[in-house]
Amino acid sequence: MLVMDHFVTVGDIELRQICSVKISKDVAKLTDTATIVCPAVSHGRTLSYVGKVRKWQEVHIALGYDGNLREEFAGYVKSVALEGEQMRIECEDALLLFQRVDMPNGELLNPSVKDVLAMVLKNVNEFIRRENLGPSLSLNCLYDYKYDKFCTINATAYTILDLIQKEGAPNIYIADNVLNVVPQYTNSTGEASYSPQRNICKDGLKLKWREESDRSLYVVVSATGADGKKVEATAGKKGENEFKLDLGNRVTDLKSLQAIADNQLKRSIYTGYEGSFQGWLVPFCDAGYIISLTDEANELHNGRYYVTSVAVEYSSSGGVRTVSLGAAVSG
């Protein structure tokens, strides 16, 4: 029988007693999040670490069985709250630090998204050096669309990344000291294999097979040019479902608008499963992974899928990983 195990640190404090941990990772959201709940009181006395856990402290969460642990989350404390005899620690990944980086007020004319991100990283790296937070970050951006102008009035590095994430729906993450801003499905951060006979909880199997011909989506991405005229790019066919995105006057180049529309359609129209399933802490699987789904009883279609989100819950009741699937991928 496997014995659940964890190693959780906040700053230089190891939290040996854990009530629960919840981790959420989603390629469509800017940051990964984690919530740690631990005792604040024992035998009527406040525990020694209460009051020492503070915002901006570094957080590491490793989970597993029998001492075989895998880091599930790394980031920083966003907030701390006492709830009765428990302490709740809300955390976000390293992009949370970008909230501490104020951007100089100004305006860039005709910049590419790479130009904007390079400006952001210049200020972030100055902050990293000043605060002695480790190596500087480099940039990997696979987008090339342009803005008519980009304003940085009362902005932080975080709010700029959040805006870019909402516009083009990229997967934004930091790995190996690289800030990655890449379209979903263009790269994977790892691979895992799943089978209903081996490592999928049947009660948590919520997959529905859909043919591409059964799916419909009409995507409309629009903007307003300097002359006040509407510029619009579309993808897909008109039907019951419609997705609209208005970029105001930031991106008005038709080629850029079309690329955003095409990427949205690609994520939505495919033949394969939609939905989610539940497994356990092993195997490790992350948002942005490619998973191989194999059914040895031939009740499900075998295939490979992009993982859009992962949610991990860890407590005395067990460790559960919920894996949500995006489009099927070839290979």
C-alpha positions in Angstrom: 0.0 0.0 0.0 1.4 3.4 -1.0 1.7 6.0 1.8 1.0 9.6 0.8 3.9 12.0 1.4 4.6 15.7 1.0 7.3 18.4 1.4 5.9 21.9 1.6 8.0 25.0 2.4 7.2 28.6 2.8 10.4 30.7 3.0 12.7 28.7 5.3 9.7 27.1 7.1 8.7 23.5 6.5 5.0 22.9 7.0 5.0 19.4 8.3 1.3 19.3 9.2 -1.0 19.9 6.2 -4.8 19.9 6.2 -5.1 20.2 2.5 -3.4 21.5 -0.7 -5.2 22.5 -3.9 -3.3 23.4 -7.0 -4.8 24.8 -10.3 -2.9 25.1 -13.6 -4.6 26.3 -16.8 -2.9 27.3 -20.1 -5.7 29.8 -20.6 -4.9 31.7 -17.3 -1.9 33.8 -16.6 -0.8 32.2 -13.4 -0.9 28.8 -11.7 -2.3 29.0 -8.2 -2.1 27.0 -5.0 -4.0 27.0 -1.7 -2.3 25.5 1.4 -4.4 25.0 4.6 -2.5 24.0 7.7 -3.1 24.0 11.4 -2.6 27.3 13.3 -3.4 25.9 16.7 -2.4 22.7 18.5 -3.5 21.7 22.0 -4.8 25.3 22.6 -1.5 26.9 21.6 -0.7 28.9 18.5 1.9 27.1 16.4 5.4 28.7 16.1 5.2 29.5 12.3 1.9 31.5 12.6 2.9 35.1 12.1 6.1 34.2 10.2 4.4 33.3 7.0 4.2 36.5 4.9 3.3 37.8 1.4 6.0 37.4 -1.2 7.8 34.5 0.5 8.9 31.7 -1.8 6.7 28.5 -1.8 7.5 25.0 -2.9 5.0 22.1 -2.9 6.2 18.5 -3.6 3.7 15.6 -3.4 3.9 11.9 -3.9 4.1 8.5 -2.2 6.6 6.8 0.1 9.2 9.5 -0.2 9.1 9.6 -4.0 8.1 13.2 -4.4 7.6 15.5 -7.5 7.4 19.3 -7.3 3.8 20.2 -8.2 4.0 23.9 -7.6 6.6 26.7 -7.1 5.7 30.3 -6.5 5.1 32.9 -3.9 2.7 33.8 -1.1 -0.1 36.1 -2.3 -2.1 36.3 0.9 -2.3 34.7 4.4 -5.5 34.4 6.5 -6.4 32.8 9.8 -9.7 30.9 9.7 -10.5 29.5 13.2 -7.7 27.2 14.1 -6.4 26.9 10.6 -4.2 29.1 8.4 -4.9 29.5 4.7 -2.1 30.5 2.4 -2.9 31.6 -1.1 -0.1 31.4 -3.6 0.6 32.1 -7.3 3.5 31.1 -9.5 6.6 33.3 -10.3 4.6 35.6 -12.5 3.1 37.0 -9.3 6.4 38.9 -8.8 5.6 40.9 -12.0 3.0 42.8 -9.9 5.9 44.4 -8.1 7.5 45.8 -11.2 6.0 49.2 -12.2 6.4 50.1 -15.8 7.5 53.6 -16.8 4.6 55.7 -18.2 4.8 56.0 -21.9 3.6 54.9 -25.3 5.2 52.7 -28.0 4.2 53.3 -31.6 3.8 50.4 -34.0 5.5 47.8 -31.7 5.3 44.1 -32.2 4.2 42.0 -29.2 7.9 40.9 -29.0 8.9 44.6 -28.6 6.4 45.0 -25.8 7.5 41.8 -24.0 11.2 42.9 -24.4 10.4 46.1 -22.7 8.6 44.3 -19.9 11.6 41.9 -19.4 14.0 44.8 -19.3 12.2 46.2 -16.3 11.6 42.8 -14.7 15.3 41.9 -15.0 16.3 45.2 -13.4 14.0 44.3 -10.5 15.5 40.7 -10.3 19.0 42.1 -10.1 18.0 44.8 -7.5 16.3 42.3 -5.3 18.9 39.6 -5.8 16.3 37.1 -6.9 18.5 34.9 -9.2 19.2 34.8 -12.9 17.7 37.2 -15.4 14.9 36.0 -17.7 15.2 35.6 -21.4 12.2 35.6 -23.9 10.7 32.9 -26.1 7.8 34.5 -28.0 6.2 32.7 -30.9 3.8 35.6 -31.8 4.6 38.3 -34.3 1.4 40.5 -34.4 1.7 44.3 -34.1 0.0 47.1 -32.2 -0.8 50.5 -33.6 0.4 51.8 -30.3 0.8 50.4 -26.8 0.4 52.5 -23.7 2.0 51.8 -20.3 0.2 54.3 -18.2 0.0 53.2 -14.5 0.8 49.7 -15.6 2.8 46.9 -14.0 4.6 44.1 -15.8 1.8 41.8 -14.6 -1.0 43.9 -16.0 0.7 44.0 -19.4 1.1 40.2 -19.5 -2.5 39.8 -18.4 -3.6 42.0 -21.3 -1.6 40.0 -23.8 -3.0 36.7 -22.4 -6.5 38.0 -22.8 -5.9 39.1 -26.4 -4.3 36.1 -28.0 -4.9 33.4 -25.4 -1.2 32.3 -25.4 0.2 29.9 -22.8 2.5 32.1 -20.7 4.9 30.5 -18.3 8.4 30.6 -16.9 10.6 27.6 -17.3 14.4 27.3 -17.0 14.7 31.1 -16.7 12.8 31.7 -19.9 9.5 33.6 -20.2 7.5 31.6 -22.7 4.7 33.3 -24.6 3.5 30.6 -27.1 0.3 29.6 -28.8 -1.5 26.7 -27.2 -0.8 23.3 -28.9 2.5 24.6 -30.5 4.7 23.0 -27.9 4.4 20.6 -25.0 6.0 20.8 -21.5 6.0 17.0 -21.1 4.2 13.8 -21.7 2.2 11.2 -19.7 0.3 8.0 -20.4 -3.2 7.2 -19.1 -5.4 4.1 -19.3 -8.8 3.4 -17.6 -7.4 0.0 -16.7 -4.3 1.3 -14.9 -4.4 4.9 -13.7 -7.8 6.5 -14.3 -10.5 6.6 -11.7 -13.7 5.3 -13.4 -15.9 7.4 -11.2 -14.1 10.5 -12.4 -14.1 9.7 -16.1 -16.1 12.5 -17.8 -15.2 12.3 -21.4 -17.5 12.8 -24.4 -16.5 11.9 -27.9 -17.3 14.5 -30.6 -16.8 14.5 -34.3 -15.4 17.6 -36.0 -18.6 17.7 -38.1 -20.7 17.9 -34.9 -18.8 21.0 -33.6 -19.5 24.5 -34.9 -17.9 27.8 -34.0 -17.8 31.2 -35.7 -15.0 33.4 -34.5 -15.1 37.1 -34.9 -12.0 39.2 -33.9 -12.4 42.9 -34.4 -10.6 46.2 -33.8 -11.1 49.9 -34.6 -8.5 51.6 -36.8 -7.2 55.1 -36.4 -9.7 56.3 -39.0 -12.5 55.0 -36.8 -13.4 52.2 -39.2 -14.0 48.6 -38.0 -11.4 46.0 -39.0 -12.6 42.4 -38.7 -11.3 38.9 -39.1 -13.4 35.7 -39.0 -12.8 32.0 -38.9 -15.2 29.0 -39.0 -18.8 28.8 -40.1 -21.8 30.5 -38.7 -23.9 28.3 -36.5 -25.2 28.0 -32.9 -21.9 29.0 -31.3 -20.1 32.3 -31.8 -17.0 33.7 -30.1 -16.3 37.4 -30.3 -13.2 39.4 -29.3 -12.9 43.1 -29.6 -9.3 44.4 -29.3 -10.3 48.1 -29.4 -7.6 50.1 -31.2 -4.6 48.1 -30.0 -4.2 45.6 -32.8 -5.7 46.7 -36.2 -3.5 44.8 -38.6 -5.7 42.3 -40.5 -3.1 39.6 -40.7 -2.6 39.7 -36.9 -6.4 39.7 -36.3 -6.7 36.7 -38.6 -4.0 34.8 -36.8 -5.8 35.3 -33.4 -9.1 34.1 -35.0 -7.5 31.0 -36.6 -5.8 30.0 -33.3 -9.1 30.2 -31.4 -10.8 28.0 -34.0 -8.0 25.5 -34.0 -8.4 25.0 -30.2 -12.2 24.4 -30.6 -12.9 22.3 -33.7 -11.5 18.8 -33.8 -12.5 15.1 -33.7 -11.9 13.6 -30.3 -12.8 13.7 -26.7 -13.8 16.7 -24.6 -14.0 16.8 -20.9 -11.9 15.5 -18.1 -10.8 12.5 -16.0 -9.3 11.9 -12.6 -6.1 10.1 -11.8 -3.8 10.1 -8.8 -0.5 11.8 -8.0 1.3 9.3 -10.3 1.9 9.8 -13.1 2.8 13.4 -12.9 0.9 15.5 -15.5 0.9 19.2 -16.0 -1.0 21.8 -18.1 0.6 22.0 -21.5 1.4 18.2 -21.4 0.6 15.8 -24.2 -1.1 12.7 -22.9 -1.5 9.3 -24.5 -4.9 7.8 -23.8 -5.0 4.0 -24.2 -8.0 1.8 -23.4 -7.0 -1.9 -23.2 -10.7 -2.9 -23.2 -11.4 -0.9 -26.4 -14.3 1.0 -24.8 -12.6 4.3 -25.5 -10.9 5.7 -28.6 -7.1 5.7 -28.2 -5.4 9.0 -29.0 -3.1 11.8 -28.0 -4.4 15.0 -26.4 -3.2 18.4 -25.3 -3.8 19.1 -21.6 -5.4 22.5 -21.1 -5.7 22.3 -17.3 -4.8 20.3 -14.2 -6.2 20.5 -10.7 -4.6 18.6 -7.8 -6.3 18.0 -4.4 -4.3 16.6 -1.6 -5.6 15.8 1.9 -6.1 13.0 4.4 -8.7 11.7 1.9 -6.1 11.1 -0.7 -4.4 12.7 -3.7 -6.4 13.3 -6.9 -5.4 14.9 -10.1 -8.1 16.1 -12.5 -6.9 16.3 -16.1 -8.9 18.4 -18.6 -8.4 17.7 -22.3 -8.1 20.1 -25.2 -7.9 19.2 -28.9 -6.5 15.9 -30.1 -2.9 16.1 -31.5 -1.2 14.0 -34.2 1.8 11.8 -33.7 
